[in-house]
Amino acid sequence: MTTMKTIRLLFAALALFAGALVAVPARAELVIDITRGHMRPLPIALPEFFGSAGQEAQAGRDIARVIASDLERSGLFKPIDSRAFIQSVGSLQASVRFPDWKQINAEALVQGRVEAQPDGRIRVEFRLWDVFAESQMAGSAFTVAPNGWRRVAHLIADAIYKRITGEDGYFDTSIVYVAEDGPKSNRRKRLAIMDQDGETHRFLTDGADMVLTPRFSPTQREITYMSYFRGNPRVYILNIDTARREVLGDFPGMTFAPRFSPDGNTVIMSMAQDGNTEIYTMNLMTRHKARLTNHPAIDTSPSYAPDGNKIVFNSDRGGAQQIYVMNSDGGDVQRISFGDGRYATPVWSPRGDLIAFTKMKGGEFFIGVMRPDGSGERLLASGFLVEGPTWAPNGRVLSFWKETRSDERGKGFSSRLYTIDLTGVNERMLMTPVDGSDPAWSPLIP
Amino acid sequence: MKLRILSLVAAVALVSACESAPEQKGATTTGGQTAPQAARQVVAGSVEDFVANVGDRVFFDYDKFSLRTDAKGNLDKQVAWLKKYPSYKVTVEGHCDERGTREYNLALGEKRANAVKEYFSANGLGKDRVATVSYGKERPAAVGSNEAAWSQNRRGVTVLGK
């Protein structure tokens, strides 16, 4: 059992609202230390955002619901059932009655309102209160088109998460993945994209060609992936906005396992020719191709460090699948995984401090993390098959997929997306309309 | 017990029905496990002939791409047949079981397909007749999550084309 603590630290708290700084007396402040495991999520009250007219009130309800759902799924917060609320949404607009919120053990309170603007847009403002300190912790306002309410909700959830944990949020993000349906022997595989909470889901390809391993560009407007278009498995780049699709380079063999470099100028991938798989880069501007590995073993699943100077990859050059790190020019190859079992699918954390991987040992699969020098291995999730970790942009949460065993007729088979906290707690299924695999988390939306 | 006998009788009845029904001939040619009586009726030199009488696939050990002795025996038959019917080109599909990771298995499937292609080449089938493609673990032939299914899925399949 891991522990999470809500700690009240003594230091001068600054209350922020609409850009104004207001000094308040030294007092205990609400903090979640997310580097520890947790056992008690922070009770938070998220009443509907106030709206006077029907449309505003509806947006206010929707926004509060999405914020609550974001915070709840993080495992760090426990939204309080609104039926327990004593103070009404209307009276909350005049002033916060702190005793009413203390009485229901709300440690944090989020108060907000939605106002229609003369130009047809809506203005959404929120304030985050430390209930026991009776002080405001954060607050700001957003003016957006009415259909922008959902994104505002994610931005507010990110602001709350950041103010209380000290870490960047990850709620204003998307996930692209391989949506799967049909029998296990002949799955239809389509690219699909959705918000990180599973909402605004849409398919990006029609399923005529099998697609695998989608990954976002740093601007998150492009996806690189592998497609069996016309029976030729090759790496493609898809522009999400224009739906334009382009095969990457005129490689003589199968290309696969693509990822963007952190600056977005290069795609790194594997190319198989005459049975041998090596790692290549292709510069997207100059179209220049470079081979980084030169070994008869399998070299695949490359992933850049966030500074672009190192590459982690998967190779069986030592006899079985292990994780290796090399310089961005292919030099100085070092094996970093030395534990018991086979290691695969290494992915560098956007913070640079860890590498996530899939491990196979004793008939079981694991999702784990280790430091870039191979030390500090920790296993976070396990199952009959768990595979393909991807990092939330704050480097605190991972998504992966999990398959279940099936009988001789394929019964019992499923493939679902999951998320898990870096501390190995709070494993959650991500709801998708059909089965899924190969999730890839986007950077924060600019 | 009575039920079991009844179902046995039913199964026997079904088998004899199949044997006497003319529309059944040559209809089941997938998977290379065709019953001998069906094989007698396929056209020599057809895809069905290749699949049923030669066998279109060879199997590999876990995480291996080297050809087993039984695989070489099968490939010798494939080569002889393909030399007899030179109008066919072939694509060798490389496949893996589900006990590996997706990207690695794409590479491993490629190695398996290439091992078959190299064997063909060494035995006189021109490389221009033989293409390869890897499906990794994405196209299992047997869907069970057990060694019996996995051993069927670690395969190289010779697909005939013109």
Boltz contact constraints between the chains, C-beta under 6 A:
constraints:
  - contact:
      token1: [A, 184]
      token2: [B, 143]
      max_distance: 6.0
  - contact:
      token1: [A, 185]
      token2: [B, 140]
      max_distance: 6.0
  - contact:
      token1: [A, 185]
      token2: [B, 143]
      max_distance: 6.0
  - contact:
      token1: [A, 256]
      token2: [B, 106]
      max_distance: 6.0
  - contact:
      token1: [A, 257]
      token2: [B, 103]
      max_distance: 6.0
  - contact:
      token1: [A, 272]
      token2: [B, 107]
      max_distance: 6.0
  - contact:
      token1: [A, 272]
      token2: [B, 110]
      max_distance: 6.0
  - contact:
      token1: [A, 275]
      token2: [B, 110]
      max_distance: 6.0
  - contact:
      token1: [A, 275]
      token2: [B, 111]
      max_distance: 6.0
  - contact:
      token1: [A, 275]
      token2: [B, 114]
      max_distance: 6.0
  - contact:
      token1: [A, 277]
      token2: [B, 107]
      max_distance: 6.0
  - contact:
      token1: [A, 298]
      token2: [B, 107]
      max_distance: 6.0
  - contact:
      token1: [A, 300]
      token2: [B, 103]
      max_distance: 6.0
  - contact:
      token1: [A, 300]
      token2: [B, 107]
      max_distance: 6.0
  - contact:
      token1: [A, 301]
      token2: [B, 103]
      max_distance: 6.0
  - contact:
      token1: [A, 321]
      token2: [B, 104]
      max_distance: 6.0
  - contact:
      token1: [A, 344]
      token2: [B, 101]
      max_distance: 6.0
  - contact:
      token1: [A, 344]
      token2: [B, 104]
      max_distance: 6.0
  - contact:
      token1: [A, 345]
      token2: [B, 101]
      max_distance: 6.0
  - contact:
      token1: [A, 358]
      token2: [B, 101]
      max_distance: 6.0
  - contact:
      token1: [A, 387]
      token2: [B, 101]
      max_distance: 6.0
  - contact:
      token1: [A, 405]
      token2: [B, 145]
      max_distance: 6.0
  - contact:
      token1: [A, 406]
      token2: [B, 143]
      max_distance: 6.0
  - contact:
      token1: [A, 406]
      token2: [B, 145]
      max_distance: 6.0
  - contact:
      token1: [A, 407]
      token2: [B, 144]
      max_distance: 6.0
  - contact:
      token1: [A, 408]
      token2: [B, 144]
      max_distance: 6.0
  - contact:
      token1: [A, 410]
      token2: [B, 143]
      max_distance: 6.0
